[in-house]
Amino acid sequence: MGRKVNQPDEGPQDSRVPLLEAIATRMGELRRSERKVAEAVLASPGDVVHLSMAALAERAGVSEPTVMRFCTAMGARGFQAFKLELAQTVALGLPATHSAIEPGESVPTLIGKVFDQSISSLDRARRALETERIEEAVELLAGAGEIVFAGFGASSIVAQDAQQKFPLFGVPCSAPVDAHQQFIAASMAGPGTVFVALSNTGRTQSVLDVAAVAQEQGARVIGITGEQSPLAELADVPLVVKTFEDTDFYTPTLSRLAALVVIDVLATGVALRRPPEHLARLQRMKEELTAMRTGARKAVSPRVE
C-alpha cells in the first residue's frame, strides 16, 4: 500500500510522516528504477517542485511511467499531487537529515540550515503528537494541587521554563535543579501532585528514580520524552515528542525547542480550563508587567504609621 497523502476531500492528517522522511525511510522497498527517482527528489527537492514529469524522468534517467509509479508508490494520486505535497514540505524547511551542518559553513548557509532544521523538527513533533495524550495531560494538570517539573541538562532548562509559567497553570509550581531536591520533592508528593518528568532519551536514571518515588507517594506522572522509552512506560501519561535530534557538535538542541513548545501547549490548555476570573487576573498581571517594563507603573510609597 502506498503512503496516504491529503486529498482535497479529506481533512488534515497531522499524524502523517513528512514526505521527504517517508521517501528516505521507504527507499529499500522501491524498485531500482523508482529508487533513481527517489534519489533525484531527495538530492534537490526544491528544484523538483518546478520540474515537469518529463524533466524529472530525464534527470533521474528513467521513463515517465516510472516517475508516475514512484508517485503512486508514495501514496499520491498523480504527479501534480506529489509535487504539491513536496512544495508544502519544502516550504516548512528541509529535514535535518537533508541539511546536515558541515565544518566551514558560511554564515548565510548556517542560518538557513539551522532554521530549516528547527522548523522541520517542530513540524515533525507536531505531526507525531498524540492529541488524546495531550488532552489527558491537560486534564491532570488542571486538577492538580501542585506541579513539580524535573529534568537534567537541556531538560532542566525546559523544567525551569515551565516553572516560570505558574500563573498559567494556576497552582504552585516548582522545578528543583539539584537531584537531592528533586528526590525530596518526589518524597513529599501526594495524590494532589502532578510530577512532570522530562528526558529526551527517556533513560536518565535519576529522572526515572524520582518519577517512580513520586508515583509511589500517590502522585500522577506525566513523562515528556523523545521516543518510546522507560520513562514513557513508567508515566501515567506519556508524551512522546519526536524530533530530528542529533548529538553532533554542530546540531542545535531540537528536542529542547520541541519540549518548550509542548510546555506552552499544556500551560495554555490548563489556563483555558480555569474560570473566567482566573483569566481576568492573568490579563491584569500582563498589563501590570507591561507598565512596570515601560516605567508607566507608579511606585508604591511605603506607608508611614
C-alpha positions as CSV (number, residue, x, y, z in Angstrom):
1,M,0.0,0.0,0.0
2,G,1.2,3.5,-0.7
3,R,1.7,6.2,1.8
4,K,-1.6,8.1,2.3
5,V,-1.5,11.8,1.5
6,N,-4.0,14.6,2.0
7,Q,-6.7,14.7,-0.7
8,P,-9.0,17.6,-1.5
9,D,-12.0,16.0,0.1
10,E,-10.2,15.0,3.3
11,G,-9.3,16.9,6.5
12,P,-5.8,17.5,7.7
13,Q,-3.8,14.4,8.7
14,D,-1.2,15.8,11.0
15,S,0.0,12.3,12.1
16,R,1.4,11.6,8.6
17,V,5.1,11.1,8.1
18,P,6.5,14.1,6.3
19,L,7.1,13.3,2.6
20,L,10.9,13.5,2.4
21,E,11.2,11.4,5.6
22,A,8.8,8.9,4.1
23,I,10.8,8.7,0.8
24,A,14.1,8.1,2.7
25,T,12.5,5.5,5.0
26,R,10.9,3.5,2.2
27,M,13.9,3.7,-0.2
28,G,14.6,0.0,0.3
29,E,11.0,-1.0,-0.7
30,L,11.2,0.7,-4.1
31,R,12.1,-0.9,-7.4
32,R,15.6,0.0,-8.7
33,S,14.2,2.4,-11.3
34,E,11.9,4.0,-8.7
35,R,14.8,4.5,-6.3
36,K,16.5,6.6,-9.0
37,V,13.5,8.9,-8.9
38,A,13.6,9.0,-5.1
39,E,17.3,9.8,-5.1
40,A,16.7,12.7,-7.6
41,V,13.9,14.1,-5.4
42,L,16.0,13.8,-2.2
43,A,19.0,15.4,-3.8
44,S,17.2,18.6,-4.9
45,P,13.6,18.7,-3.6
46,G,13.4,22.4,-4.2
47,D,14.3,22.0,-7.9
48,V,11.9,19.1,-8.4
49,V,8.9,21.2,-7.4
50,H,9.4,23.2,-10.6
51,L,10.1,20.3,-12.9
52,S,7.8,18.7,-15.4
53,M,7.4,14.9,-15.3
54,A,9.5,14.6,-18.4
55,A,12.2,16.8,-16.9
56,L,12.3,14.7,-13.7
57,A,12.4,11.5,-15.7
58,E,15.4,12.8,-17.7
59,R,17.2,13.9,-14.5
60,A,16.7,10.5,-12.9
61,G,17.5,8.6,-16.1
62,V,14.1,6.8,-16.2
63,S,10.9,6.8,-18.2
64,E,7.9,9.0,-17.4
65,P,5.8,5.9,-16.4
66,T,8.4,5.1,-13.8
67,V,8.0,8.6,-12.3
68,M,4.3,8.1,-12.2
69,R,4.8,4.6,-10.5
70,F,7.0,6.3,-7.9
71,C,4.4,8.9,-7.2
72,T,1.8,6.3,-6.8
73,A,4.1,4.2,-4.5
74,M,4.4,7.2,-2.3
75,G,0.6,7.5,-2.0
76,A,0.0,10.4,-4.4
77,R,-2.9,10.3,-6.9
78,G,-0.6,11.6,-9.6
79,F,2.5,13.7,-10.4
80,Q,0.9,17.0,-9.7
81,A,-0.5,15.8,-6.3
82,F,3.0,14.6,-5.5
83,K,4.6,17.9,-6.4
84,L,2.0,19.8,-4.3
85,E,2.9,17.9,-1.2
86,L,6.6,18.2,-2.0
87,A,6.2,22.0,-2.2
88,Q,4.5,22.1,1.1
89,T,7.3,20.0,2.6
90,V,10.0,22.3,1.2
91,A,8.1,25.4,2.5
92,L,8.4,24.0,6.0
93,G,12.2,23.6,5.6
94,L,14.2,20.5,4.8
95,P,14.5,17.8,7.5
96,A,17.8,17.8,9.5
97,T,18.8,14.6,7.7
98,H,18.9,16.6,4.4
99,S,20.5,19.8,5.7
100,A,23.4,18.5,7.8
101,I,25.8,21.2,9.0
102,E,29.4,20.8,7.9
103,P,32.6,22.4,9.2
104,G,33.4,25.6,7.4
105,E,29.9,26.5,6.6
106,S,29.4,30.2,5.6
107,V,27.2,32.2,7.9
108,P,24.3,32.6,5.4
109,T,24.3,28.8,4.8
110,L,24.5,28.2,8.5
111,I,21.5,30.5,9.2
112,G,19.4,28.7,6.6
113,K,20.3,25.2,7.8
114,V,19.8,25.9,11.5
115,F,16.3,27.4,10.8
116,D,15.5,24.6,8.4
117,Q,16.4,22.0,11.0
118,S,14.4,23.7,13.7
119,I,11.3,24.3,11.6
120,S,11.1,20.9,10.1
121,S,11.8,19.3,13.5
122,L,9.0,21.2,15.2
123,D,6.7,20.2,12.3
124,R,7.7,16.5,12.9
125,A,7.0,16.8,16.6
126,R,3.6,18.4,15.9
127,R,2.6,15.6,13.5
128,A,3.7,12.8,15.8
129,L,2.0,14.1,19.0
130,E,-1.0,12.1,20.2
131,T,-3.9,14.6,20.7
132,E,-5.5,12.2,23.2
133,R,-2.4,12.2,25.4
134,I,-2.2,15.9,25.4
135,E,-5.8,16.2,26.5
136,E,-5.1,13.7,29.3
137,A,-2.1,15.7,30.4
138,V,-4.1,19.0,30.4
139,E,-6.8,17.4,32.5
140,L,-4.3,16.1,35.0
141,L,-2.6,19.4,35.3
142,A,-5.9,21.3,35.6
143,G,-6.9,19.2,38.6
144,A,-3.5,19.3,40.3
145,G,-2.9,20.9,43.7
146,E,0.8,21.4,42.9
147,I,3.0,20.6,39.9
148,V,6.7,19.6,40.0
149,F,8.9,19.6,36.9
150,A,12.1,17.6,36.9
151,G,14.8,17.1,34.3
152,F,18.6,17.3,33.9
153,G,20.8,19.0,31.3
154,A,18.7,20.5,28.5
155,S,15.6,19.0,30.1
156,S,16.3,21.0,33.2
157,I,16.2,24.2,31.1
158,V,12.7,23.2,29.9
159,A,11.7,22.4,33.5
160,Q,12.8,25.9,34.6
161,D,10.9,27.5,31.8
162,A,7.7,25.5,32.7
163,Q,8.0,26.7,36.3
164,Q,8.0,30.3,35.1
165,K,4.6,29.7,33.6
166,F,3.0,29.0,37.0
167,P,0.5,31.9,36.5
168,L,-1.0,30.0,33.6
169,F,-1.1,26.7,35.5
170,G,-2.8,28.5,38.3
171,V,-1.3,26.4,41.1
172,P,2.1,26.3,42.9
173,C,4.8,25.0,40.6
174,S,8.4,24.1,41.4
175,A,11.4,22.9,39.3
176,P,14.2,21.7,41.6
177,V,17.6,21.6,39.9
178,D,19.6,19.5,42.4
179,A,19.0,15.7,42.3
180,H,18.5,15.7,46.1
181,Q,16.0,18.5,45.9
182,Q,14.1,16.6,43.2
183,F,14.1,13.4,45.4
184,I,12.8,15.4,48.4
185,A,10.0,16.9,46.2
186,A,9.1,13.4,45.0
187,S,9.1,12.0,48.5
188,M,6.8,14.8,49.7
189,A,4.4,14.4,46.8
190,G,0.9,13.2,47.3
191,P,-2.4,12.4,45.4
192,G,-2.8,16.1,44.6
193,T,0.6,16.4,43.0
194,V,1.4,16.1,39.2
195,F,5.0,15.2,38.6
196,V,6.2,16.2,35.1
197,A,9.4,14.2,34.3
198,L,11.4,15.4,31.3
199,S,14.1,13.4,29.5
200,N,14.6,13.3,25.7
201,T,16.2,9.8,25.8
202,G,13.7,8.7,28.5
203,R,16.6,6.7,30.1
204,T,18.2,9.2,32.5
205,Q,18.2,7.1,35.7
206,S,17.9,10.0,38.1
207,V,14.7,11.2,36.4
208,L,13.3,7.7,36.4
209,D,14.1,7.3,40.1
210,V,12.4,10.5,41.2
211,A,9.4,9.9,39.0
212,A,9.0,6.4,40.5
213,V,9.2,7.8,44.0
214,A,6.6,10.4,43.3
215,Q,4.3,7.7,41.9
216,E,4.8,5.6,45.0
217,Q,3.6,8.6,47.1
218,G,0.4,8.8,45.1
219,A,1.4,11.5,42.5
220,R,0.4,11.2,38.9
221,V,3.4,11.3,36.4
222,I,3.5,13.0,33.0
223,G,6.5,11.9,31.0
224,I,7.9,14.1,28.2
225,T,10.3,12.1,26.2
226,G,11.6,11.9,22.6
227,E,10.8,8.2,22.0
228,Q,9.2,5.1,23.4
229,S,11.4,4.6,26.4
230,P,11.4,3.5,30.1
231,L,10.1,6.9,31.0
232,A,7.2,6.5,28.6
233,E,6.4,3.1,30.1
234,L,6.6,4.5,33.7
235,A,4.5,7.6,33.1
236,D,0.7,7.7,33.7
237,V,0.5,9.9,30.7
238,P,3.5,9.6,28.3
239,L,4.0,12.5,25.8
240,V,6.4,11.3,23.0
241,V,7.9,14.4,21.3
242,K,9.7,13.2,18.2
243,T,12.3,15.4,16.6
244,F,15.3,15.1,14.2
245,E,17.6,15.3,17.3
246,D,21.3,14.7,16.7
247,T,24.1,14.8,19.3
248,D,26.6,16.1,16.7
249,F,28.5,19.1,17.9
250,Y,27.1,21.4,15.2
251,T,23.5,20.4,15.7
252,P,21.0,22.6,17.7
253,T,19.2,21.1,20.6
254,L,16.0,20.4,18.7
255,S,14.4,18.3,21.4
256,R,14.6,21.2,23.8
257,L,12.8,23.5,21.4
258,A,10.0,21.0,20.8
259,A,9.6,20.3,24.5
260,L,9.3,24.0,25.2
261,V,6.5,24.3,22.7
262,V,4.7,21.3,24.3
263,I,5.0,23.0,27.7
264,D,3.4,26.1,26.1
265,V,0.6,23.9,24.8
266,L,0.0,22.4,28.2
267,A,0.1,25.7,30.1
268,T,-2.3,27.4,27.6
269,G,-4.6,24.4,27.7
270,V,-4.8,24.5,31.5
271,A,-5.3,28.3,31.6
272,L,-8.2,28.0,29.2
273,R,-9.9,25.5,31.6
274,R,-9.7,27.9,34.5
275,P,-12.7,30.0,35.5
276,P,-13.1,33.5,33.8
277,E,-11.9,35.3,36.9
278,H,-8.6,33.5,36.6
279,L,-8.1,34.7,33.0
280,A,-9.1,38.2,34.1
281,R,-6.3,38.1,36.8
282,L,-3.9,36.9,34.2
283,Q,-4.8,39.8,32.0
284,R,-4.3,42.3,34.8
285,M,-0.9,40.7,35.6
286,K,0.2,41.1,32.0
287,E,-0.9,44.8,32.0
288,E,1.0,45.4,35.2
289,L,4.1,43.8,33.8
290,T,3.9,45.9,30.7
291,A,3.5,49.1,32.8
292,M,6.5,48.1,35.0
293,R,8.7,47.5,32.0
294,T,7.9,50.8,30.4
295,G,8.1,52.7,33.7
296,A,4.4,53.7,33.5
297,R,3.5,51.9,36.7
298,K,3.6,54.3,39.7
299,A,5.9,53.1,42.6
300,V,4.0,52.4,45.8
301,S,5.4,54.6,48.6
302,P,6.0,52.9,51.9
303,R,3.2,53.6,54.4
304,V,4.2,55.8,57.3
305,E,2.5,54.8,60.6
